[in-house]
Amino acid sequence: DLVKHLSADHATLQATLARLEDHARHRQFAKIPAALERFRIDLLRHIEDEDVHFYAYVERALRDDPLVSERLE
């Protein structure tokens, strides 16, 4: 379920970036600050979810492989 959740977040973030591009292309500059703020909030939440849930699990699963553990850090 975690991977599905994180993948859905990626899709949402990509959609927000596409919306930002559309706003710029159509010169709808007044809409950009709110879209950027939404992107910032969603991205920070996503990074926190990855740090707490995903990477913690990966680090535990690979704790016996020092090379991979070092690269993850």
N, CA, C and O atoms as a CHARMM CRD file, in Angstrom:
* protein
*
  292
    1    1 ASP  N      0.81200  -1.20700   0.00000 PROA 1      0.00000
    2    1 ASP  CA     0.00000   0.00000   0.00000 PROA 1      0.00000
    3    1 ASP  C      0.85400   1.27000   0.00000 PROA 1      0.00000
    4    1 ASP  O      0.48100   2.28700  -0.58500 PROA 1      0.00000
    5    2 LEU  N      2.00900   1.18800   0.66900 PROA 2      0.00000
    6    2 LEU  CA     2.88500   2.36500   0.73600 PROA 2      0.00000
    7    2 LEU  C      3.36600   2.77400  -0.65200 PROA 2      0.00000
    8    2 LEU  O      3.35200   3.95800  -0.99100 PROA 2      0.00000
    9    3 VAL  N      3.78600   1.80900  -1.44800 PROA 3      0.00000
   10    3 VAL  CA     4.28500   2.12500  -2.78800 PROA 3      0.00000
   11    3 VAL  C      3.16200   2.71700  -3.63400 PROA 3      0.00000
   12    3 VAL  O      3.39700   3.65400  -4.39600 PROA 3      0.00000
   13    4 LYS  N      1.94900   2.18700  -3.51300 PROA 4      0.00000
   14    4 LYS  CA     0.81400   2.74900  -4.24900 PROA 4      0.00000
   15    4 LYS  C      0.56400   4.19000  -3.81600 PROA 4      0.00000
   16    4 LYS  O      0.32200   5.06500  -4.64800 PROA 4      0.00000
   17    5 HSD  N      0.62400   4.42700  -2.50600 PROA 5      0.00000
   18    5 HSD  CA     0.41700   5.78300  -1.97400 PROA 5      0.00000
   19    5 HSD  C      1.48200   6.74500  -2.50200 PROA 5      0.00000
   20    5 HSD  O      1.16300   7.84300  -2.95700 PROA 5      0.00000
   21    6 LEU  N      2.74700   6.32600  -2.43700 PROA 6      0.00000
   22    6 LEU  CA     3.83600   7.19700  -2.90100 PROA 6      0.00000
   23    6 LEU  C      3.75100   7.41900  -4.40700 PROA 6      0.00000
   24    6 LEU  O      4.03100   8.51700  -4.88600 PROA 6      0.00000
   25    7 SER  N      3.37200   6.39900  -5.14700 PROA 7      0.00000
   26    7 SER  CA     3.21100   6.54900  -6.60000 PROA 7      0.00000
   27    7 SER  C      2.07500   7.51200  -6.92900 PROA 7      0.00000
   28    7 SER  O      2.18000   8.30900  -7.86200 PROA 7      0.00000
   29    8 ALA  N      0.99900   7.43600  -6.16800 PROA 8      0.00000
   30    8 ALA  CA    -0.10800   8.37900  -6.36200 PROA 8      0.00000
   31    8 ALA  C      0.35400   9.80000  -6.06900 PROA 8      0.00000
   32    8 ALA  O     -0.02600  10.73900  -6.76800 PROA 8      0.00000
   33    9 ASP  N      1.17300   9.95500  -5.03300 PROA 9      0.00000
   34    9 ASP  CA     1.74300  11.27500  -4.73800 PROA 9      0.00000
   35    9 ASP  C      2.55200  11.78500  -5.92000 PROA 9      0.00000
   36    9 ASP  O      2.44500  12.95600  -6.28400 PROA 9      0.00000
   37   10 HSD  N      3.35900  10.91900  -6.52400 PROA 10     0.00000
   38   10 HSD  CA     4.16200  11.32800  -7.67800 PROA 10     0.00000
   39   10 HSD  C      3.25500  11.82900  -8.79500 PROA 10     0.00000
   40   10 HSD  O      3.54100  12.84900  -9.42200 PROA 10     0.00000
   41   11 ALA  N      2.17300  11.11800  -9.04100 PROA 11     0.00000
   42   11 ALA  CA     1.23400  11.52800 -10.09000 PROA 11     0.00000
   43   11 ALA  C      0.61400  12.88500  -9.76500 PROA 11     0.00000
   44   11 ALA  O      0.45900  13.72900 -10.64700 PROA 11     0.00000
   45   12 THR  N      0.26200  13.09000  -8.50200 PROA 12     0.00000
   46   12 THR  CA    -0.31800  14.37100  -8.08000 PROA 12     0.00000
   47   12 THR  C      0.69100  15.50100  -8.25300 PROA 12     0.00000
   48   12 THR  O      0.34600  16.58000  -8.73400 PROA 12     0.00000
   49   13 LEU  N      1.92100  15.25300  -7.86600 PROA 13     0.00000
   50   13 LEU  CA     2.96600  16.27600  -8.00500 PROA 13     0.00000
   51   13 LEU  C      3.21100  16.59800  -9.48200 PROA 13     0.00000
   52   13 LEU  O      3.37200  17.76400  -9.84200 PROA 13     0.00000
   53   14 GLN  N      3.24000  15.58300 -10.32500 PROA 14     0.00000
   54   14 GLN  CA     3.41900  15.81400 -11.76000 PROA 14     0.00000
   55   14 GLN  C      2.25600  16.61500 -12.33500 PROA 14     0.00000
   56   14 GLN  O      2.45500  17.49200 -13.17600 PROA 14     0.00000
   57   15 ALA  N      1.05400  16.31400 -11.88500 PROA 15     0.00000
   58   15 ALA  CA    -0.11700  17.05100 -12.36900 PROA 15     0.00000
   59   15 ALA  C     -0.04400  18.51500 -11.94900 PROA 15     0.00000
   60   15 ALA  O     -0.40400  19.40300 -12.72100 PROA 15     0.00000
   61   16 THR  N      0.41400  18.76400 -10.74000 PROA 16     0.00000
   62   16 THR  CA     0.54900  20.14800 -10.26800 PROA 16     0.00000
   63   16 THR  C      1.59200  20.89300 -11.09400 PROA 16     0.00000
   64   16 THR  O      1.39500  22.05700 -11.44400 PROA 16     0.00000
   65   17 LEU  N      2.69600  20.22700 -11.40300 PROA 17     0.00000
   66   17 LEU  CA     3.71300  20.86200 -12.25100 PROA 17     0.00000
   67   17 LEU  C      3.16100  21.15100 -13.64600 PROA 17     0.00000
   68   17 LEU  O      3.44800  22.20100 -14.22100 PROA 17     0.00000
   69   18 ALA  N      2.38000  20.23700 -14.18600 PROA 18     0.00000
   70   18 ALA  CA     1.77000  20.45800 -15.50100 PROA 18     0.00000
   71   18 ALA  C      0.80600  21.63900 -15.45100 PROA 18     0.00000
   72   18 ALA  O      0.72900  22.43100 -16.39000 PROA 18     0.00000
   73   19 ARG  N      0.07100  21.74600 -14.34400 PROA 19     0.00000
   74   19 ARG  CA    -0.85900  22.87400 -14.18000 PROA 19     0.00000
   75   19 ARG  C     -0.07600  24.18700 -14.12600 PROA 19     0.00000
   76   19 ARG  O     -0.49700  25.18600 -14.70900 PROA 19     0.00000
   77   20 LEU  N      1.04900  24.18400 -13.43600 PROA 20     0.00000
   78   20 LEU  CA     1.89100  25.38400 -13.37900 PROA 20     0.00000
   79   20 LEU  C      2.36600  25.77000 -14.77500 PROA 20     0.00000
   80   20 LEU  O      2.35500  26.94400 -15.14400 PROA 20     0.00000
   81   21 GLU  N      2.77600  24.78700 -15.53200 PROA 21     0.00000
   82   21 GLU  CA     3.22700  25.05100 -16.89900 PROA 21     0.00000
   83   21 GLU  C      2.09000  25.63000 -17.74600 PROA 21     0.00000
   84   21 GLU  O      2.29600  26.56000 -18.52400 PROA 21     0.00000
   85   22 ASP  N      0.89900  25.07300 -17.58500 PROA 22     0.00000
   86   22 ASP  CA    -0.26300  25.59400 -18.31500 PROA 22     0.00000
   87   22 ASP  C     -0.56500  27.04000 -17.92200 PROA 22     0.00000
   88   22 ASP  O     -0.84600  27.87900 -18.77800 PROA 22     0.00000
   89   23 HSD  N     -0.50600  27.31700 -16.63400 PROA 23     0.00000
   90   23 HSD  CA    -0.74900  28.69600 -16.17100 PROA 23     0.00000
   91   23 HSD  C      0.24500  29.65400 -16.82000 PROA 23     0.00000
   92   23 HSD  O     -0.13500  30.73300 -17.27400 PROA 23     0.00000
   93   24 ALA  N      1.50700  29.26200 -16.86300 PROA 24     0.00000
   94   24 ALA  CA     2.52500  30.13000 -17.45400 PROA 24     0.00000
   95   24 ALA  C      2.30100  30.27600 -18.96000 PROA 24     0.00000
   96   24 ALA  O      2.38900  31.37500 -19.50600 PROA 24     0.00000
   97   25 ARG  N      2.01100  29.15900 -19.61900 PROA 25     0.00000
   98   25 ARG  CA     1.80300  29.18900 -21.06600 PROA 25     0.00000
   99   25 ARG  C      0.61000  30.06300 -21.45200 PROA 25     0.00000
  100   25 ARG  O      0.63500  30.74800 -22.47500 PROA 25     0.00000
  101   26 HSD  N     -0.42200  30.03100 -20.63200 PROA 26     0.00000
  102   26 HSD  CA    -1.62700  30.80800 -20.92000 PROA 26     0.00000
  103   26 HSD  C     -1.62300  32.17100 -20.22600 PROA 26     0.00000
  104   26 HSD  O     -2.63000  32.87800 -20.19100 PROA 26     0.00000
  105   27 ARG  N     -0.46200  32.51000 -19.67800 PROA 27     0.00000
  106   27 ARG  CA    -0.27100  33.81500 -19.04200 PROA 27     0.00000
  107   27 ARG  C     -1.27500  34.06700 -17.90500 PROA 27     0.00000
  108   27 ARG  O     -1.74100  35.19000 -17.71000 PROA 27     0.00000
  109   28 GLN  N     -1.59100  33.01400 -17.17200 PROA 28     0.00000
  110   28 GLN  CA    -2.48700  33.10600 -16.02000 PROA 28     0.00000
  111   28 GLN  C     -1.63000  33.23400 -14.75000 PROA 28     0.00000
  112   28 GLN  O     -1.66200  32.38300 -13.86000 PROA 28     0.00000
  113   29 PHE  N     -0.88300  34.30800 -14.70800 PROA 29     0.00000
  114   29 PHE  CA     0.12500  34.47600 -13.65800 PROA 29     0.00000
  115   29 PHE  C     -0.46700  34.57300 -12.25600 PROA 29     0.00000
  116   29 PHE  O      0.19700  34.22200 -11.28100 PROA 29     0.00000
  117   30 ALA  N     -1.67300  35.03300 -12.14500 PROA 30     0.00000
  118   30 ALA  CA    -2.29700  35.16000 -10.82300 PROA 30     0.00000
  119   30 ALA  C     -2.54400  33.79300 -10.17300 PROA 30     0.00000
  120   30 ALA  O     -2.65100  33.69900  -8.95100 PROA 30     0.00000
  121   31 LYS  N     -2.63400  32.74100 -10.98400 PROA 31     0.00000
  122   31 LYS  CA    -2.88700  31.39800 -10.45000 PROA 31     0.00000
  123   31 LYS  C     -1.61300  30.68700  -9.99900 PROA 31     0.00000
  124   31 LYS  O     -1.67700  29.68300  -9.29000 PROA 31     0.00000
  125   32 ILE  N     -0.47000  31.20300 -10.40400 PROA 32     0.00000
  126   32 ILE  CA     0.79400  30.51500 -10.12900 PROA 32     0.00000
  127   32 ILE  C      1.15100  30.46600  -8.64600 PROA 32     0.00000
  128   32 ILE  O      1.55600  29.39900  -8.18400 PROA 32     0.00000
  129   33 PRO  N      1.03100  31.53500  -7.87200 PROA 33     0.00000
  130   33 PRO  CA     1.42700  31.44900  -6.45600 PROA 33     0.00000
  131   33 PRO  C      0.67100  30.36600  -5.68000 PROA 33     0.00000
  132   33 PRO  O      1.27800  29.64200  -4.89100 PROA 33     0.00000
  133   34 ALA  N     -0.62100  30.24600  -5.88800 PROA 34     0.00000
  134   34 ALA  CA    -1.39200  29.22800  -5.17000 PROA 34     0.00000
  135   34 ALA  C     -0.97700  27.82500  -5.60300 PROA 34     0.00000
  136   34 ALA  O     -0.87900  26.92000  -4.77400 PROA 34     0.00000
  137   35 ALA  N     -0.73500  27.64700  -6.89300 PROA 35     0.00000
  138   35 ALA  CA    -0.30600  26.33900  -7.38300 PROA 35     0.00000
  139   35 ALA  C      1.08300  25.98300  -6.85100 PROA 35     0.00000
  140   35 ALA  O      1.34200  24.83100  -6.50400 PROA 35     0.00000
  141   36 LEU  N      1.97100  26.96900  -6.78700 PROA 36     0.00000
  142   36 LEU  CA     3.30100  26.73100  -6.21900 PROA 36     0.00000
  143   36 LEU  C      3.22000  26.37100  -4.73700 PROA 36     0.00000
  144   36 LEU  O      3.93800  25.48400  -4.27500 PROA 36     0.00000
  145   37 GLU  N      2.36900  27.03900  -4.00700 PROA 37     0.00000
  146   37 GLU  CA     2.20000  26.74600  -2.58200 PROA 37     0.00000
  147   37 GLU  C      1.64000  25.33700  -2.40200 PROA 37     0.00000
  148   37 GLU  O      2.08400  24.60600  -1.51600 PROA 37     0.00000
  149   38 ARG  N      0.67500  24.95200  -3.22700 PROA 38     0.00000
  150   38 ARG  CA     0.11100  23.58800  -3.17000 PROA 38     0.00000
  151   38 ARG  C      1.20600  22.56700  -3.45000 PROA 38     0.00000
  152   38 ARG  O      1.31000  21.55200  -2.76200 PROA 38     0.00000
  153   39 PHE  N      2.02900  22.84700  -4.47500 PROA 39     0.00000
  154   39 PHE  CA     3.12600  21.94300  -4.82000 PROA 39     0.00000
  155   39 PHE  C      4.10600  21.82000  -3.66100 PROA 39     0.00000
  156   39 PHE  O      4.54400  20.71900  -3.32600 PROA 39     0.00000
  157   40 ARG  N      4.44700  22.94400  -3.05300 PROA 40     0.00000
  158   40 ARG  CA     5.39800  22.93900  -1.93500 PROA 40     0.00000
  159   40 ARG  C      4.87100  22.09400  -0.77600 PROA 40     0.00000
  160   40 ARG  O      5.59800  21.27000  -0.22100 PROA 40     0.00000
  161   41 ILE  N      3.62700  22.29800  -0.42200 PROA 41     0.00000
  162   41 ILE  CA     3.02200  21.55200   0.68600 PROA 41     0.00000
  163   41 ILE  C      2.99500  20.05700   0.37100 PROA 41     0.00000
  164   41 ILE  O      3.38000  19.23500   1.20200 PROA 41     0.00000
  165   42 ASP  N      2.54200  19.71400  -0.82400 PROA 42     0.00000
  166   42 ASP  CA     2.44500  18.30300  -1.21200 PROA 42     0.00000
  167   42 ASP  C      3.82700  17.64900  -1.29800 PROA 42     0.00000
  168   42 ASP  O      3.99900  16.50100  -0.88800 PROA 42     0.00000
  169   43 LEU  N      4.80100  18.37500  -1.82700 PROA 43     0.00000
  170   43 LEU  CA     6.14500  17.82400  -1.95100 PROA 43     0.00000
  171   43 LEU  C      6.78200  17.59500  -0.58200 PROA 43     0.00000
  172   43 LEU  O      7.37800  16.54300  -0.35100 PROA 43     0.00000
  173   44 LEU  N      6.66600  18.55600   0.32300 PROA 44     0.00000
  174   44 LEU  CA     7.23700  18.39200   1.65700 PROA 44     0.00000
  175   44 LEU  C      6.58800  17.22800   2.40600 PROA 44     0.00000
  176   44 LEU  O      7.27200  16.46600   3.09000 PROA 44     0.00000
  177   45 ARG  N      5.27400  17.09400   2.27600 PROA 45     0.00000
  178   45 ARG  CA     4.58600  15.96700   2.91500 PROA 45     0.00000
  179   45 ARG  C      5.06000  14.64800   2.31500 PROA 45     0.00000
  180   45 ARG  O      5.28200  13.67500   3.03600 PROA 45     0.00000
  181   46 HSD  N      5.21200  14.61800   1.00200 PROA 46     0.00000
  182   46 HSD  CA     5.66000  13.40700   0.32100 PROA 46     0.00000
  183   46 HSD  C      7.07900  13.02900   0.75800 PROA 46     0.00000
  184   46 HSD  O      7.35400  11.86300   1.04000 PROA 46     0.00000
  185   47 ILE  N      7.96100  14.00100   0.81300 PROA 47     0.00000
  186   47 ILE  CA     9.34200  13.72100   1.23300 PROA 47     0.00000
  187   47 ILE  C      9.36100  13.19600   2.65700 PROA 47     0.00000
  188   47 ILE  O     10.10800  12.26800   2.96900 PROA 47     0.00000
  189   48 GLU  N      8.55100  13.77800   3.51700 PROA 48     0.00000
  190   48 GLU  CA     8.48000  13.29300   4.89600 PROA 48     0.00000
  191   48 GLU  C      7.95200  11.85400   4.94600 PROA 48     0.00000
  192   48 GLU  O      8.48200  11.02300   5.68300 PROA 48     0.00000
  193   49 ASP  N      6.91900  11.56600   4.16900 PROA 49     0.00000
  194   49 ASP  CA     6.39800  10.19300   4.10900 PROA 49     0.00000
  195   49 ASP  C      7.47300   9.21900   3.63800 PROA 49     0.00000
  196   49 ASP  O      7.62100   8.13400   4.20100 PROA 49     0.00000
  197   50 GLU  N      8.22100   9.60400   2.60800 PROA 50     0.00000
  198   50 GLU  CA     9.29700   8.73800   2.12300 PROA 50     0.00000
  199   50 GLU  C     10.35000   8.54100   3.19800 PROA 50     0.00000
  200   50 GLU  O     10.78600   7.41600   3.44300 PROA 50     0.00000
  201   51 ASP  N     10.76100   9.62400   3.84200 PROA 51     0.00000
  202   51 ASP  CA    11.79400   9.52200   4.88300 PROA 51     0.00000
  203   51 ASP  C     11.35900   8.61700   6.02500 PROA 51     0.00000
  204   51 ASP  O     12.10900   7.73800   6.44900 PROA 51     0.00000
  205   52 VAL  N     10.16400   8.82900   6.51300 PROA 52     0.00000
  206   52 VAL  CA     9.69300   8.11300   7.70400 PROA 52     0.00000
  207   52 VAL  C      9.33300   6.66700   7.38300 PROA 52     0.00000
  208   52 VAL  O      9.69900   5.75600   8.12500 PROA 52     0.00000
  209   53 HSD  N      8.62400   6.45400   6.29400 PROA 53     0.00000
  210   53 HSD  CA     8.07000   5.12800   6.03000 PROA 53     0.00000
  211   53 HSD  C      8.88900   4.30500   5.04200 PROA 53     0.00000
  212   53 HSD  O      9.21300   3.14800   5.31100 PROA 53     0.00000
  213   54 PHE  N      9.22000   4.89500   3.91100 PROA 54     0.00000
  214   54 PHE  CA     9.86900   4.12100   2.86200 PROA 54     0.00000
  215   54 PHE  C     11.35200   3.88300   3.14100 PROA 54     0.00000
  216   54 PHE  O     11.80300   2.73800   3.17600 PROA 54     0.00000
  217   55 TYR  N     12.10100   4.95200   3.33800 PROA 55     0.00000
  218   55 TYR  CA    13.54600   4.79000   3.50200 PROA 55     0.00000
  219   55 TYR  C     13.90800   4.10400   4.81200 PROA 55     0.00000
  220   55 TYR  O     14.91400   3.39600   4.87800 PROA 55     0.00000
  221   56 ALA  N     13.12400   4.29500   5.83500 PROA 56     0.00000
  222   56 ALA  CA    13.38200   3.57500   7.09000 PROA 56     0.00000
  223   56 ALA  C     13.26000   2.07000   6.85400 PROA 56     0.00000
  224   56 ALA  O     14.08300   1.29200   7.33700 PROA 56     0.00000
  225   57 TYR  N     12.23800   1.66900   6.11600 PROA 57     0.00000
  226   57 TYR  CA    12.06000   0.25200   5.79300 PROA 57     0.00000
  227   57 TYR  C     13.22100  -0.25600   4.93800 PROA 57     0.00000
  228   57 TYR  O     13.76700  -1.32600   5.20600 PROA 57     0.00000
  229   58 VAL  N     13.59500   0.50000   3.91900 PROA 58     0.00000
  230   58 VAL  CA    14.68000   0.08900   3.02500 PROA 58     0.00000
  231   58 VAL  C     15.99100  -0.02900   3.80300 PROA 58     0.00000
  232   58 VAL  O     16.74400  -0.98300   3.60800 PROA 58     0.00000
  233   59 GLU  N     16.26200   0.92800   4.67300 PROA 59     0.00000
  234   59 GLU  CA    17.49000   0.87800   5.47200 PROA 59     0.00000
  235   59 GLU  C     17.52400  -0.36300   6.35500 PROA 59     0.00000
  236   59 GLU  O     18.56700  -1.00500   6.47800 PROA 59     0.00000
  237   60 ARG  N     16.39700  -0.70700   6.96800 PROA 60     0.00000
  238   60 ARG  CA    16.34200  -1.92100   7.79500 PROA 60     0.00000
  239   60 ARG  C     16.55000  -3.16200   6.94300 PROA 60     0.00000
  240   60 ARG  O     17.28200  -4.07100   7.33600 PROA 60     0.00000
  241   61 ALA  N     15.91700  -3.20600   5.78800 PROA 61     0.00000
  242   61 ALA  CA    16.01100  -4.37800   4.92200 PROA 61     0.00000
  243   61 ALA  C     17.42700  -4.57200   4.38200 PROA 61     0.00000
  244   61 ALA  O     17.83800  -5.69900   4.11000 PROA 61     0.00000
  245   62 LEU  N     18.16500  -3.48700   4.22800 PROA 62     0.00000
  246   62 LEU  CA    19.50600  -3.56600   3.63100 PROA 62     0.00000
  247   62 LEU  C     20.62400  -3.30500   4.63700 PROA 62     0.00000
  248   62 LEU  O     21.75700  -3.02000   4.24900 PROA 62     0.00000
  249   63 ARG  N     20.31200  -3.40000   5.91000 PROA 63     0.00000
  250   63 ARG  CA    21.30800  -3.04700   6.93300 PROA 63     0.00000
  251   63 ARG  C     22.55900  -3.92300   6.88000 PROA 63     0.00000
  252   63 ARG  O     23.60800  -3.52200   7.38600 PROA 63     0.00000
  253   64 ASP  N     22.46700  -5.11100   6.27700 PROA 64     0.00000
  254   64 ASP  CA    23.63000  -5.99400   6.18900 PROA 64     0.00000
  255   64 ASP  C     24.45900  -5.74300   4.93500 PROA 64     0.00000
  256   64 ASP  O     25.43200  -6.45500   4.68500 PROA 64     0.00000
  257   65 ASP  N     24.09100  -4.75500   4.15900 PROA 65     0.00000
  258   65 ASP  CA    24.83300  -4.40200   2.94700 PROA 65     0.00000
  259   65 ASP  C     25.38700  -2.99100   3.11700 PROA 65     0.00000
  260   65 ASP  O     24.71000  -2.01500   2.79500 PROA 65     0.00000
  261   66 PRO  N     26.62000  -2.87900   3.62300 PROA 66     0.00000
  262   66 PRO  CA    27.16800  -1.55300   3.94400 PROA 66     0.00000
  263   66 PRO  C     27.28700  -0.62300   2.72400 PROA 66     0.00000
  264   66 PRO  O     27.12200   0.58900   2.86100 PROA 66     0.00000
  265   67 LEU  N     27.56200  -1.16000   1.56900 PROA 67     0.00000
  266   67 LEU  CA    27.70000  -0.31300   0.38500 PROA 67     0.00000
  267   67 LEU  C     26.36700   0.35500   0.02800 PROA 67     0.00000
  268   67 LEU  O     26.32500   1.55600  -0.23700 PROA 67     0.00000
  269   68 VAL  N     25.29900  -0.41100   0.02000 PROA 68     0.00000
  270   68 VAL  CA    23.98800   0.14000  -0.28200 PROA 68     0.00000
  271   68 VAL  C     23.54800   1.09300   0.82400 PROA 68     0.00000
  272   68 VAL  O     22.99500   2.15700   0.54600 PROA 68     0.00000
  273   69 SER  N     23.79000   0.71700   2.06500 PROA 69     0.00000
  274   69 SER  CA    23.41900   1.59100   3.18800 PROA 69     0.00000
  275   69 SER  C     24.12100   2.93500   3.08400 PROA 69     0.00000
  276   69 SER  O     23.51800   3.98000   3.32800 PROA 69     0.00000
  277   70 GLU  N     25.39500   2.90200   2.72200 PROA 70     0.00000
  278   70 GLU  CA    26.15800   4.15800   2.57700 PROA 70     0.00000
  279   70 GLU  C     25.59300   5.01800   1.46100 PROA 70     0.00000
  280   70 GLU  O     25.50500   6.23700   1.60900 PROA 70     0.00000
  281   71 ARG  N     25.21100   4.41200   0.35700 PROA 71     0.00000
  282   71 ARG  CA    24.63800   5.17500  -0.75500 PROA 71     0.00000
  283   71 ARG  C     23.29300   5.77700  -0.39300 PROA 71     0.00000
  284   71 ARG  O     22.97500   6.88700  -0.81900 PROA 71     0.00000
  285   72 LEU  N     22.50200   5.06000   0.38700 PROA 72     0.00000
  286   72 LEU  CA    21.20800   5.59400   0.81200 PROA 72     0.00000
  287   72 LEU  C     21.36800   6.81600   1.70000 PROA 72     0.00000
  288   72 LEU  O     20.58200   7.75900   1.61400 PROA 72     0.00000
  289   73 GLU  N     22.36800   6.80200   2.53900 PROA 73     0.00000
  290   73 GLU  CA    22.60000   7.95200   3.41000 PROA 73     0.00000
  291   73 GLU  C     22.95400   9.15200   2.59100 PROA 73     0.00000
  292   73 GLU  O     23.18800  10.22800   3.14200 PROA 73     0.00000
